Amino acid sequence: RSLSHDLKSDKPHILSDLVSHTEQLLLKLNTDNTFQSNIIKQLRYKQFISYYQFSQLKAVLNECITNTIKHAIFNTIEVDFRQKNNQLTIRYRDDGKGWDATVKSNGIGIDNIKERIHKLNGSLELNNQYPNGYCFCLTIPLR
């Protein structure tokens, strides 16, 4: 299915598209300036990524941001995009409360994130700093 989208996509995606999407989402969700956001970029902006990579990473970042807004009591969201050779690393962190790992959750958000990163042949490191926020660090190979 992703191959079909790659072949039919009118627009080739580049890493800066992913950064722009993230910036726009944060602006859209923060119209009343209730939180701060910081985007850090160390990228080759013209690096092409497939439609599949773009859509999966966009979904992961959307999940992270909405989880923070829905569940954390936070002041700041930080997203750090770094590219080194043919690897992309995205570090997402907030200064909210994290989550109590001793309490069973019925949510599927984190499992969805893990599955998406796995499909991208990537790795995911989760650092839950309950009650002081959390950090996701994902790394994927770029094609």
N, CA, C and O atoms as CSV, one atom per row, in Angstrom:
chain,resi,resn,atom,element,x,y,z
A,1,ARG,N,N,0.823,-1.192,0.000
A,1,ARG,CA,C,0.000,0.000,0.000
A,1,ARG,C,C,0.865,1.252,0.000
A,1,ARG,O,O,0.597,2.196,-0.743
A,2,SER,N,N,1.906,1.262,0.837
A,2,SER,CA,C,2.773,2.447,0.876
A,2,SER,C,C,3.515,2.629,-0.436
A,2,SER,O,O,3.765,3.759,-0.854
A,3,LEU,N,N,3.869,1.535,-1.089
A,3,LEU,CA,C,4.527,1.629,-2.384
A,3,LEU,C,C,3.608,2.305,-3.391
A,3,LEU,O,O,4.048,3.141,-4.181
A,4,SER,N,N,2.325,1.940,-3.361
A,4,SER,CA,C,1.357,2.579,-4.249
A,4,SER,C,C,1.270,4.068,-3.982
A,4,SER,O,O,1.225,4.872,-4.913
A,5,HIS,N,N,1.248,4.437,-2.704
A,5,HIS,CA,C,1.213,5.863,-2.370
A,5,HIS,C,C,2.491,6.559,-2.823
A,5,HIS,O,O,2.443,7.679,-3.330
A,6,ASP,N,N,3.636,5.898,-2.642
A,6,ASP,CA,C,4.898,6.486,-3.096
A,6,ASP,C,C,4.863,6.744,-4.593
A,6,ASP,O,O,5.324,7.783,-5.065
A,7,LEU,N,N,4.313,5.791,-5.335
A,7,LEU,CA,C,4.271,5.928,-6.790
A,7,LEU,C,C,3.249,6.955,-7.243
A,7,LEU,O,O,3.449,7.624,-8.257
A,8,LYS,N,N,2.145,7.089,-6.498
A,8,LYS,CA,C,1.086,8.006,-6.886
A,8,LYS,C,C,1.238,9.398,-6.293
A,8,LYS,O,O,0.567,10.332,-6.732
A,9,SER,N,N,2.101,9.549,-5.310
A,9,SER,CA,C,2.225,10.827,-4.632
A,9,SER,C,C,2.675,11.906,-5.608
A,9,SER,O,O,3.652,11.737,-6.338
A,10,ASP,N,N,1.950,13.012,-5.606
A,10,ASP,CA,C,2.299,14.138,-6.471
A,10,ASP,C,C,3.557,14.834,-6.003
A,10,ASP,O,O,4.315,15.378,-6.806
A,11,LYS,N,N,3.770,14.815,-4.727
A,11,LYS,CA,C,4.836,15.614,-4.147
A,11,LYS,C,C,5.845,14.704,-3.453
A,11,LYS,O,O,5.479,13.922,-2.576
A,12,PRO,N,N,7.092,14.806,-3.839
A,12,PRO,CA,C,8.089,14.069,-3.069
A,12,PRO,C,C,8.247,14.747,-1.710
A,12,PRO,O,O,8.244,15.974,-1.619
A,13,HIS,N,N,8.380,13.966,-0.685
A,13,HIS,CA,C,8.520,14.527,0.652
A,13,HIS,C,C,9.989,14.673,1.007
A,13,HIS,O,O,10.829,13.856,0.631
A,14,ILE,N,N,10.269,15.734,1.738
A,14,ILE,CA,C,11.614,15.960,2.252
A,14,ILE,C,C,11.507,16.178,3.758
A,14,ILE,O,O,10.428,16.461,4.277
A,15,LEU,N,N,12.608,16.046,4.435
A,15,LEU,CA,C,12.589,16.146,5.890
A,15,LEU,C,C,11.989,17.457,6.381
A,15,LEU,O,O,11.323,17.484,7.416
A,16,SER,N,N,12.217,18.526,5.660
A,16,SER,CA,C,11.666,19.805,6.114
A,16,SER,C,C,10.141,19.798,6.106
A,16,SER,O,O,9.525,20.566,6.846
A,17,ASP,N,N,9.506,18.939,5.276
A,17,ASP,CA,C,8.047,18.808,5.301
A,17,ASP,C,C,7.587,18.275,6.654
A,17,ASP,O,O,6.577,18.724,7.196
A,18,LEU,N,N,8.331,17.319,7.190
A,18,LEU,CA,C,7.986,16.744,8.488
A,18,LEU,C,C,8.151,17.777,9.599
A,18,LEU,O,O,7.321,17.859,10.503
A,19,VAL,N,N,9.211,18.554,9.530
A,19,VAL,CA,C,9.440,19.611,10.516
A,19,VAL,C,C,8.326,20.652,10.422
A,19,VAL,O,O,7.780,21.073,11.442
A,20,SER,N,N,7.993,21.062,9.210
A,20,SER,CA,C,6.937,22.065,9.013
A,20,SER,C,C,5.596,21.569,9.525
A,20,SER,O,O,4.854,22.318,10.160
A,21,HIS,N,N,5.281,20.303,9.251
A,21,HIS,CA,C,4.027,19.737,9.751
A,21,HIS,C,C,3.981,19.803,11.279
A,21,HIS,O,O,2.960,20.173,11.860
A,22,THR,N,N,5.078,19.447,11.915
A,22,THR,CA,C,5.141,19.455,13.378
A,22,THR,C,C,4.989,20.868,13.915
A,22,THR,O,O,4.259,21.090,14.882
A,23,GLU,N,N,5.665,21.815,13.303
A,23,GLU,CA,C,5.544,23.217,13.732
A,23,GLU,C,C,4.109,23.711,13.579
A,23,GLU,O,O,3.579,24.369,14.474
A,24,GLN,N,N,3.481,23.395,12.451
A,24,GLN,CA,C,2.104,23.835,12.205
A,24,GLN,C,C,1.129,23.198,13.193
A,24,GLN,O,O,0.207,23.858,13.672
A,25,LEU,N,N,1.330,21.925,13.494
A,25,LEU,CA,C,0.455,21.258,14.455
A,25,LEU,C,C,0.572,21.902,15.833
A,25,LEU,O,O,-0.437,22.134,16.499
A,26,LEU,N,N,1.785,22.187,16.257
A,26,LEU,CA,C,1.984,22.819,17.563
A,26,LEU,C,C,1.345,24.209,17.603
A,26,LEU,O,O,0.737,24.583,18.606
A,27,LEU,N,N,1.478,24.965,16.530
A,27,LEU,CA,C,0.830,26.289,16.467
A,27,LEU,C,C,-0.685,26.167,16.509
A,27,LEU,O,O,-1.358,26.924,17.209
A,28,LYS,N,N,-1.213,25.219,15.762
A,28,LYS,CA,C,-2.666,25.020,15.698
A,28,LYS,C,C,-3.236,24.638,17.065
A,28,LYS,O,O,-4.325,25.078,17.434
A,29,LEU,N,N,-2.499,23.824,17.808
A,29,LEU,CA,C,-2.990,23.359,19.107
A,29,LEU,C,C,-2.682,24.325,20.242
A,29,LEU,O,O,-3.075,24.085,21.384
A,30,ASN,N,N,-1.986,25.408,19.940
A,30,ASN,CA,C,-1.581,26.353,20.977
A,30,ASN,C,C,-2.032,27.772,20.645
A,30,ASN,O,O,-1.274,28.723,20.833
A,31,THR,N,N,-3.244,27.919,20.159
A,31,THR,CA,C,-3.726,29.247,19.764
A,31,THR,C,C,-3.842,30.200,20.940
A,31,THR,O,O,-3.790,31.416,20.756
A,32,ASP,N,N,-3.996,29.674,22.137
A,32,ASP,CA,C,-4.125,30.541,23.313
A,32,ASP,C,C,-2.807,30.679,24.089
A,32,ASP,O,O,-2.795,31.189,25.210
A,33,ASN,N,N,-1.714,30.229,23.497
A,33,ASN,CA,C,-0.375,30.348,24.091
A,33,ASN,C,C,-0.295,29.798,25.514
A,33,ASN,O,O,0.265,30.440,26.403
A,34,THR,N,N,-0.852,28.621,25.722
A,34,THR,CA,C,-0.816,28.020,27.054
A,34,THR,C,C,0.465,27.231,27.303
A,34,THR,O,O,0.754,26.867,28.443
A,35,PHE,N,N,1.233,26.965,26.253
A,35,PHE,CA,C,2.490,26.238,26.434
A,35,PHE,C,C,3.543,26.755,25.461
A,35,PHE,O,O,3.236,27.465,24.503
A,36,GLN,N,N,4.772,26.387,25.728
A,36,GLN,CA,C,5.877,26.747,24.844
A,36,GLN,C,C,6.265,25.511,24.044
A,36,GLN,O,O,6.126,24.379,24.506
A,37,SER,N,N,6.745,25.754,22.856
A,37,SER,CA,C,7.269,24.645,22.056
A,37,SER,C,C,8.597,25.077,21.464
A,37,SER,O,O,8.818,26.244,21.142
A,38,ASN,N,N,9.462,24.100,21.334
A,38,ASN,CA,C,10.792,24.354,20.816
A,38,ASN,C,C,11.119,23.262,19.811
A,38,ASN,O,O,11.083,22.075,20.134
A,39,ILE,N,N,11.438,23.671,18.593
A,39,ILE,CA,C,11.837,22.738,17.548
A,39,ILE,C,C,13.322,22.967,17.280
A,39,ILE,O,O,13.751,24.083,16.986
A,40,ILE,N,N,14.084,21.907,17.386
A,40,ILE,CA,C,15.528,21.967,17.113
A,40,ILE,C,C,15.767,21.171,15.837
A,40,ILE,O,O,15.244,20.067,15.685
A,41,LYS,N,N,16.558,21.729,14.918
A,41,LYS,CA,C,16.764,21.088,13.624
A,41,LYS,C,C,18.249,21.039,13.291
A,41,LYS,O,O,18.921,22.070,13.258
A,42,GLN,N,N,18.740,19.869,13.052
A,42,GLN,CA,C,20.073,19.686,12.480
A,42,GLN,C,C,19.913,18.677,11.350
A,42,GLN,O,O,20.156,17.481,11.511
A,43,LEU,N,N,19.494,19.204,10.202
A,43,LEU,CA,C,19.095,18.364,9.076
A,43,LEU,C,C,19.655,18.876,7.773
A,43,LEU,O,O,20.024,20.043,7.642
A,44,ARG,N,N,19.711,17.970,6.805
A,44,ARG,CA,C,19.863,18.369,5.410
A,44,ARG,C,C,18.431,18.462,4.889
A,44,ARG,O,O,17.793,17.437,4.646
A,45,TYR,N,N,17.936,19.649,4.722
A,45,TYR,CA,C,16.525,19.860,4.434
A,45,TYR,C,C,16.066,19.244,3.125
A,45,TYR,O,O,14.883,18.935,2.975
A,46,LYS,N,N,16.951,19.061,2.196
A,46,LYS,CA,C,16.564,18.514,0.897
A,46,LYS,C,C,16.591,16.992,0.871
A,46,LYS,O,O,16.405,16.387,-0.185
A,47,GLN,N,N,16.822,16.367,2.026
A,47,GLN,CA,C,16.830,14.898,2.107
A,47,GLN,C,C,15.432,14.366,1.812
A,47,GLN,O,O,14.481,14.681,2.527
A,48,PHE,N,N,15.308,13.563,0.763
A,48,PHE,CA,C,14.019,12.973,0.423
A,48,PHE,C,C,13.698,11.835,1.373
A,48,PHE,O,O,14.580,11.095,1.809
A,49,ILE,N,N,12.415,11.714,1.684
A,49,ILE,CA,C,11.906,10.570,2.427
A,49,ILE,C,C,10.682,10.053,1.684
A,49,ILE,O,O,10.008,10.805,0.980
A,50,SER,N,N,10.404,8.783,1.843
A,50,SER,CA,C,9.264,8.198,1.144
A,50,SER,C,C,7.957,8.675,1.773
A,50,SER,O,O,7.928,9.164,2.903
A,51,TYR,N,N,6.890,8.519,1.016
A,51,TYR,CA,C,5.566,8.840,1.543
A,51,TYR,C,C,5.309,8.014,2.802
A,51,TYR,O,O,4.753,8.517,3.778
A,52,TYR,N,N,5.714,6.752,2.773
A,52,TYR,CA,C,5.495,5.865,3.912
A,52,TYR,C,C,6.226,6.367,5.151
A,52,TYR,O,O,5.648,6.429,6.235
A,53,GLN,N,N,7.496,6.725,4.990
A,53,GLN,CA,C,8.257,7.266,6.130
A,53,GLN,C,C,7.600,8.541,6.648
A,53,GLN,O,O,7.411,8.708,7.853
A,54,PHE,N,N,7.255,9.433,5.731
A,54,PHE,CA,C,6.630,10.692,6.117
A,54,PHE,C,C,5.337,10.451,6.897
A,54,PHE,O,O,5.137,11.030,7.965
A,55,SER,N,N,4.460,9.597,6.363
A,55,SER,CA,C,3.162,9.391,7.006
A,55,SER,C,C,3.308,8.692,8.357
A,55,SER,O,O,2.585,9.027,9.295
A,56,GLN,N,N,4.213,7.743,8.476
A,56,GLN,CA,C,4.404,7.055,9.755
A,56,GLN,C,C,5.006,7.981,10.806
A,56,GLN,O,O,4.559,7.987,11.952
A,57,LEU,N,N,6.013,8.759,10.430
A,57,LEU,CA,C,6.631,9.690,11.380
A,57,LEU,C,C,5.665,10.798,11.777
A,57,LEU,O,O,5.637,11.219,12.934
A,58,LYS,N,N,4.879,11.266,10.825
A,58,LYS,CA,C,3.868,12.284,11.123
A,58,LYS,C,C,2.868,11.737,12.143
A,58,LYS,O,O,2.494,12.443,13.079
A,59,ALA,N,N,2.436,10.496,11.973
A,59,ALA,CA,C,1.493,9.885,12.901
A,59,ALA,C,C,2.110,9.711,14.288
A,59,ALA,O,O,1.430,9.915,15.294
A,60,VAL,N,N,3.384,9.339,14.353
A,60,VAL,CA,C,4.065,9.191,15.641
A,60,VAL,C,C,4.132,10.529,16.362
A,60,VAL,O,O,3.829,10.609,17.552
A,61,LEU,N,N,4.525,11.576,15.653
A,61,LEU,CA,C,4.618,12.901,16.285
A,61,LEU,C,C,3.243,13.415,16.694
A,61,LEU,O,O,3.106,14.027,17.753
A,62,ASN,N,N,2.229,13.178,15.874
A,62,ASN,CA,C,0.864,13.566,16.248
A,62,ASN,C,C,0.448,12.872,17.534
A,62,ASN,O,O,-0.139,13.501,18.415
A,63,GLU,N,N,0.744,11.590,17.651
A,63,GLU,CA,C,0.393,10.825,18.845
A,63,GLU,C,C,1.108,11.378,20.074
A,63,GLU,O,O,0.498,11.547,21.130
A,64,CYS,N,N,2.395,11.657,19.935
A,64,CYS,CA,C,3.158,12.210,21.062
A,64,CYS,C,C,2.572,13.543,21.523
A,64,CYS,O,O,2.359,13.756,22.716
A,65,ILE,N,N,2.318,14.425,20.581
A,65,ILE,CA,C,1.814,15.760,20.917
A,65,ILE,C,C,0.424,15.671,21.541
A,65,ILE,O,O,0.163,16.311,22.560
A,66,THR,N,N,-0.461,14.892,20.946
A,66,THR,CA,C,-1.810,14.807,21.517
A,66,THR,C,C,-1.805,14.116,22.874
A,66,THR,O,O,-2.587,14.482,23.751
A,67,ASN,N,N,-0.934,13.119,23.064
A,67,ASN,CA,C,-0.818,12.500,24.387
A,67,ASN,C,C,-0.393,13.523,25.431
A,67,ASN,O,O,-0.944,13.561,26.531
A,68,THR,N,N,0.581,14.344,25.088
A,68,THR,CA,C,1.031,15.378,26.019
A,68,THR,C,C,-0.107,16.327,26.360
A,68,THR,O,O,-0.353,16.614,27.531
A,69,ILE,N,N,-0.796,16.809,25.342
A,69,ILE,CA,C,-1.849,17.792,25.567
A,69,ILE,C,C,-3.018,17.184,26.350
A,69,ILE,O,O,-3.594,17.850,27.210
A,70,LYS,N,N,-3.369,15.936,26.064
A,70,LYS,CA,C,-4.503,15.303,26.738
A,70,LYS,C,C,-4.189,14.856,28.161
A,70,LYS,O,O,-5.055,14.927,29.033
A,71,HIS,N,N,-2.970,14.399,28.407
A,71,HIS,CA,C,-2.705,13.711,29.661
A,71,HIS,C,C,-1.693,14.375,30.584
A,71,HIS,O,O,-1.735,14.154,31.794
A,72,ALA,N,N,-0.798,15.172,30.053
A,72,ALA,CA,C,0.270,15.738,30.886
A,72,ALA,C,C,-0.137,17.110,31.400
A,72,ALA,O,O,-0.921,17.824,30.775
A,73,ILE,N,N,0.393,17.445,32.505
A,73,ILE,CA,C,0.303,18.816,32.998
A,73,ILE,C,C,1.683,19.388,32.711
A,73,ILE,O,O,2.639,19.098,33.432
A,74,PHE,N,N,1.793,20.192,31.672
A,74,PHE,CA,C,3.110,20.543,31.138
A,74,PHE,C,C,3.187,22.023,30.790
A,74,PHE,O,O,2.175,22.720,30.716
A,75,ASN,N,N,4.403,22.477,30.581
A,75,ASN,CA,C,4.640,23.842,30.120
A,75,ASN,C,C,5.328,23.888,28.762
A,75,ASN,O,O,5.129,24.826,27.990
A,76,THR,N,N,6.142,22.868,28.471
A,76,THR,CA,C,6.980,22.915,27.273
A,76,THR,C,C,7.012,21.570,26.559
A,76,THR,O,O,7.097,20.514,27.186
A,77,ILE,N,N,6.943,21.636,25.240
A,77,ILE,CA,C,7.181,20.491,24.359
A,77,ILE,C,C,8.417,20.826,23.539
A,77,ILE,O,O,8.548,21.929,23.008
A,78,GLU,N,N,9.320,19.857,23.443
A,78,GLU,CA,C,10.526,20.042,22.635
A,78,GLU,C,C,10.655,18.875,21.662
A,78,GLU,O,O,10.527,17.713,22.050
A,79,VAL,N,N,10.909,19.198,20.393
A,79,VAL,CA,C,11.132,18.181,19.372
A,79,VAL,C,C,12.459,18.498,18.704
A,79,VAL,O,O,12.670,19.595,18.187
A,80,ASP,N,N,13.341,17.519,18.725
A,80,ASP,CA,C,14.699,17.674,18.202
A,80,ASP,C,C,14.872,16.729,17.021
A,80,ASP,O,O,14.831,15.510,17.185
A,81,PHE,N,N,15.066,17.292,15.831
A,81,PHE,CA,C,15.284,16.523,14.604
A,81,PHE,C,C,16.770,16.567,14.277
A,81,PHE,O,O,17.347,17.645,14.136
A,82,ARG,N,N,17.388,15.400,14.157
A,82,ARG,CA,C,18.810,15.338,13.810
A,82,ARG,C,C,19.034,14.277,12.748
A,82,ARG,O,O,18.480,13.178,12.792
A,83,GLN,N,N,19.858,14.651,11.805
A,83,GLN,CA,C,20.215,13.715,10.748
A,83,GLN,C,C,21.723,13.548,10.745
A,83,GLN,O,O,22.476,14.522,10.731
A,84,LYS,N,N,22.140,12.312,10.758
A,84,LYS,CA,C,23.568,12.016,10.658
A,84,LYS,C,C,23.714,10.889,9.661
A,84,LYS,O,O,23.173,9.798,9.844
A,85,ASN,N,N,24.451,11.169,8.605
A,85,ASN,CA,C,24.597,10.223,7.507
A,85,ASN,C,C,23.213,9.807,7.032
A,85,ASN,O,O,22.413,10.664,6.657
A,86,ASN,N,N,22.916,8.535,7.038
A,86,ASN,CA,C,21.619,8.065,6.559
A,86,ASN,C,C,20.702,7.645,7.693
A,86,ASN,O,O,19.946,6.683,7.559
A,87,GLN,N,N,20.764,8.357,8.806
A,87,GLN,CA,C,19.884,8.081,9.931
A,87,GLN,C,C,19.226,9.371,10.400
A,87,GLN,O,O,19.843,10.434,10.450
A,88,LEU,N,N,17.957,9.235,10.740
A,88,LEU,CA,C,17.208,10.342,11.310
A,88,LEU,C,C,16.893,9.989,12.754
A,88,LEU,O,O,16.389,8.904,13.044
A,89,THR,N,N,17.190,10.906,13.648
A,89,THR,CA,C,16.840,10.751,15.057
A,89,THR,C,C,15.891,11.878,15.427
A,89,THR,O,O,16.155,13.050,15.155
A,90,ILE,N,N,14.785,11.506,16.050
A,90,ILE,CA,C,13.821,12.486,16.547
A,90,ILE,C,C,13.689,12.258,18.041
A,90,ILE,O,O,13.366,11.158,18.490
A,91,ARG,N,N,13.940,13.304,18.799
A,91,ARG,CA,C,13.781,13.239,20.255
A,91,ARG,C,C,12.606,14.135,20.621
A,91,ARG,O,O,12.618,15.335,20.348
A,92,TYR,N,N,11.601,13.544,21.235
A,92,TYR,CA,C,10.408,14.266,21.665
A,92,TYR,C,C,10.379,14.236,23.182
A,92,TYR,O,O,10.500,13.173,23.791
A,93,ARG,N,N,10.219,15.402,23.790
A,93,ARG,CA,C,10.122,15.419,25.248
A,93,ARG,C,C,9.166,16.509,25.691
A,93,ARG,O,O,8.997,17.529,25.024
A,94,ASP,N,N,8.540,16.260,26.848
A,94,ASP,CA,C,7.761,17.308,27.490
A,94,ASP,C,C,8.150,17.346,28.957
A,94,ASP,O,O,8.758,16.411,29.478
A,95,ASP,N,N,7.794,18.435,29.610
A,95,ASP,CA,C,8.123,18.599,31.031
A,95,ASP,C,C,6.884,18.366,31.901
A,95,ASP,O,O,6.765,18.915,32.996
A,96,GLY,N,N,5.977,17.551,31.397
A,96,GLY,CA,C,4.758,17.233,32.139
A,96,GLY,C,C,5.003,16.203,33.216
A,96,GLY,O,O,6.098,16.110,33.771
A,97,LYS,N,N,3.970,15.427,33.508
A,97,LYS,CA,C,4.066,14.507,34.634
A,97,LYS,C,C,4.514,13.102,34.258
A,97,LYS,O,O,4.753,12.287,35.149
A,98,GLY,N,N,4.636,12.787,32.968
A,98,GLY,CA,C,4.920,11.408,32.597
A,98,GLY,C,C,3.722,10.557,32.955
A,98,GLY,O,O,2.601,11.063,33.014
A,99,TRP,N,N,3.934,9.282,33.193
A,99,TRP,CA,C,2.815,8.451,33.626
A,99,TRP,C,C,3.298,7.417,34.624
A,99,TRP,O,O,4.444,6.967,34.600
A,100,ASP,N,N,2.395,7.072,35.480
A,100,ASP,CA,C,2.681,6.106,36.536
A,100,ASP,C,C,2.661,4.708,35.923
A,100,ASP,O,O,1.599,4.201,35.560
A,101,ALA,N,N,3.822,4.093,35.811
A,101,ALA,CA,C,3.945,2.785,35.168
A,101,ALA,C,C,3.292,1.673,35.978
A,101,ALA,O,O,3.059,0.581,35.460
A,102,THR,N,N,2.996,1.946,37.249
A,102,THR,CA,C,2.355,0.906,38.072
A,102,THR,C,C,0.850,0.831,37.827
A,102,THR,O,O,0.195,-0.117,38.261
A,103,VAL,N,N,0.302,1.829,37.132
A,103,VAL,CA,C,-1.131,1.858,36.838
A,103,VAL,C,C,-1.337,1.334,35.419
A,103,VAL,O,O,-0.738,1.844,34.472
A,104,LYS,N,N,-2.185,0.319,35.273
A,104,LYS,CA,C,-2.458,-0.257,33.961
A,104,LYS,C,C,-3.234,0.736,33.113
A,104,LYS,O,O,-4.207,1.340,33.563
A,105,SER,N,N,-2.781,0.889,31.877
A,105,SER,CA,C,-3.434,1.802,30.948
A,105,SER,C,C,-4.178,1.011,29.884
A,105,SER,O,O,-3.698,-0.024,29.422
A,106,ASN,N,N,-5.342,1.496,29.501
A,106,ASN,CA,C,-6.110,0.876,28.425
A,106,ASN,C,C,-5.787,1.498,27.072
A,106,ASN,O,O,-6.302,1.060,26.043
A,107,GLY,N,N,-4.928,2.525,27.077
A,107,GLY,CA,C,-4.593,3.207,25.835
A,107,GLY,C,C,-3.699,2.369,24.944
A,107,GLY,O,O,-2.979,1.484,25.407
A,108,ILE,N,N,-3.761,2.669,23.644
A,108,ILE,CA,C,-2.943,1.942,22.682
A,108,ILE,C,C,-1.909,2.843,22.004
A,108,ILE,O,O,-1.209,2.407,21.090
A,109,GLY,N,N,-1.813,4.090,22.448
A,109,GLY,CA,C,-0.940,5.061,21.799
A,109,GLY,C,C,0.515,4.649,21.753
A,109,GLY,O,O,1.140,4.709,20.694
A,110,ILE,N,N,1.064,4.235,22.872
A,110,ILE,CA,C,2.483,3.870,22.905
A,110,ILE,C,C,2.730,2.614,22.080
A,110,ILE,O,O,3.747,2.511,21.395
A,111,ASP,N,N,1.802,1.655,22.142
A,111,ASP,CA,C,1.948,0.455,21.312
A,111,ASP,C,C,1.918,0.810,19.827
A,111,ASP,O,O,2.672,0.241,19.037
A,112,ASN,N,N,1.046,1.752,19.444
A,112,ASN,CA,C,1.002,2.204,18.048
A,112,ASN,C,C,2.322,2.831,17.628
A,112,ASN,O,O,2.807,2.583,16.524
A,113,ILE,N,N,2.904,3.645,18.504
A,113,ILE,CA,C,4.188,4.279,18.205
A,113,ILE,C,C,5.257,3.217,18.007
A,113,ILE,O,O,6.009,3.266,17.033
A,114,LYS,N,N,5.332,2.258,18.921
A,114,LYS,CA,C,6.324,1.181,18.808
A,114,LYS,C,C,6.161,0.414,17.502
A,114,LYS,O,O,7.144,0.108,16.827
A,115,GLU,N,N,4.923,0.107,17.152
A,115,GLU,CA,C,4.663,-0.646,15.926
A,115,GLU,C,C,5.079,0.146,14.685
A,115,GLU,O,O,5.667,-0.412,13.759
A,116,ARG,N,N,4.775,1.435,14.667
A,116,ARG,CA,C,5.149,2.262,13.510
A,116,ARG,C,C,6.666,2.351,13.344
A,116,ARG,O,O,7.183,2.258,12.230
A,117,ILE,N,N,7.367,2.530,14.450
A,117,ILE,CA,C,8.830,2.626,14.382
A,117,ILE,C,C,9.422,1.289,13.941
A,117,ILE,O,O,10.375,1.256,13.161
A,118,HIS,N,N,8.863,0.198,14.435
A,118,HIS,CA,C,9.310,-1.138,14.028
A,118,HIS,C,C,9.135,-1.315,12.516
A,118,HIS,O,O,10.017,-1.854,11.848
A,119,LYS,N,N,7.993,-0.859,11.974
A,119,LYS,CA,C,7.742,-0.975,10.535
A,119,LYS,C,C,8.728,-0.154,9.706
A,119,LYS,O,O,8.954,-0.443,8.531
A,120,LEU,N,N,9.306,0.859,10.319
A,120,LEU,CA,C,10.302,1.690,9.636
A,120,LEU,C,C,11.728,1.170,9.855
A,120,LEU,O,O,12.702,1.838,9.508
A,121,ASN,N,N,11.833,-0.026,10.432
A,121,ASN,CA,C,13.141,-0.622,10.763
A,121,ASN,C,C,13.941,0.270,11.696
A,121,ASN,O,O,15.167,0.346,11.609
A,122,GLY,N,N,13.237,0.934,12.577
A,122,GLY,CA,C,13.885,1.864,13.495
A,122,GLY,C,C,13.959,1.327,14.905
A,122,GLY,O,O,13.545,0.205,15.200
A,123,SER,N,N,14.496,2.162,15.757
A,123,SER,CA,C,14.577,1.822,17.178
A,123,SER,C,C,13.926,2.938,17.979
A,123,SER,O,O,13.874,4.089,17.545
A,124,LEU,N,N,13.437,2.580,19.142
A,124,LEU,CA,C,12.739,3.522,20.002
A,124,LEU,C,C,13.236,3.353,21.422
A,124,LEU,O,O,13.299,2.244,21.952
A,125,GLU,N,N,13.583,4.461,22.018
A,125,GLU,CA,C,13.957,4.478,23.429
A,125,GLU,C,C,12.959,5.370,24.149
A,125,GLU,O,O,12.767,6.529,23.782
A,126,LEU,N,N,12.337,4.825,25.161
A,126,LEU,CA,C,11.350,5.554,25.938
A,126,LEU,C,C,11.912,5.793,27.324
A,126,LEU,O,O,12.345,4.859,28.000
A,127,ASN,N,N,11.904,7.042,27.740
A,127,ASN,CA,C,12.401,7.391,29.058
A,127,ASN,C,C,11.279,8.105,29.807
A,127,ASN,O,O,11.103,9.317,29.685
A,128,ASN,N,N,10.528,7.333,30.581
A,128,ASN,CA,C,9.446,7.879,31.382
A,128,ASN,C,C,10.048,8.390,32.690
A,128,ASN,O,O,10.591,7.612,33.474
A,129,GLN,N,N,9.953,9.669,32.916
A,129,GLN,CA,C,10.554,10.285,34.099
A,129,GLN,C,C,9.489,10.686,35.110
A,129,GLN,O,O,9.573,11.745,35.732
A,130,TYR,N,N,8.481,9.822,35.267
A,130,TYR,CA,C,7.371,10.100,36.167
A,130,TYR,C,C,7.880,10.514,37.538
A,130,TYR,O,O,8.722,9.809,38.095
A,131,PRO,N,N,7.426,11.597,38.102
A,131,PRO,CA,C,6.360,12.511,37.667
A,131,PRO,C,C,6.894,13.754,36.945
A,131,PRO,O,O,6.267,14.811,37.010
A,132,ASN,N,N,8.016,13.653,36.273
A,132,ASN,CA,C,8.656,14.823,35.660
A,132,ASN,C,C,8.761,14.749,34.140
A,132,ASN,O,O,9.769,15.169,33.573
A,133,GLY,N,N,7.755,14.231,33.485
A,133,GLY,CA,C,7.755,14.237,32.030
A,133,GLY,C,C,8.250,12.937,31.433
A,133,GLY,O,O,8.493,11.955,32.135
A,134,TYR,N,N,8.391,12.955,30.126
A,134,TYR,CA,C,8.919,11.781,29.435
A,134,TYR,C,C,9.640,12.214,28.176
A,134,TYR,O,O,9.527,13.352,27.721
A,135,CYS,N,N,10.385,11.266,27.629
A,135,CYS,CA,C,11.152,11.518,26.419
A,135,CYS,C,C,11.104,10.270,25.539
A,135,CYS,O,O,11.352,9.160,26.009
A,136,PHE,N,N,10.786,10.461,24.271
A,136,PHE,CA,C,10.891,9.419,23.259
A,136,PHE,C,C,12.080,9.771,22.389
A,136,PHE,O,O,12.235,10.923,21.983
A,137,CYS,N,N,12.907,8.806,22.104
A,137,CYS,CA,C,13.989,9.010,21.147
A,137,CYS,C,C,13.893,7.899,20.123
A,137,CYS,O,O,14.076,6.726,20.450
A,138,LEU,N,N,13.606,8.264,18.884
A,138,LEU,CA,C,13.485,7.270,17.829
A,138,LEU,C,C,14.527,7.517,16.763
A,138,LEU,O,O,14.879,8.657,16.460
A,139,THR,N,N,15.004,6.447,16.211
A,139,THR,CA,C,15.997,6.519,15.146
A,139,THR,C,C,15.543,5.598,14.018
A,139,THR,O,O,15.184,4.442,14.245
A,140,ILE,N,N,15.568,6.133,12.795
A,140,ILE,CA,C,15.214,5.311,11.641
A,140,ILE,C,C,16.260,5.502,10.552
A,140,ILE,O,O,16.872,6.565,10.445
A,141,PRO,N,N,16.460,4.462,9.745
A,141,PRO,CA,C,17.342,4.629,8.597
A,141,PRO,C,C,16.592,5.372,7.491
A,141,PRO,O,O,15.397,5.162,7.283
A,142,LEU,N,N,17.304,6.229,6.798
A,142,LEU,CA,C,16.722,6.938,5.660
A,142,LEU,C,C,17.092,6.194,4.396
A,142,LEU,O,O,18.208,5.694,4.261
A,143,ARG,N,N,16.163,6.125,3.482
A,143,ARG,CA,C,16.390,5.391,2.234
A,143,ARG,C,C,17.175,6.231,1.270
A,143,ARG,O,O,17.467,5.786,0.159
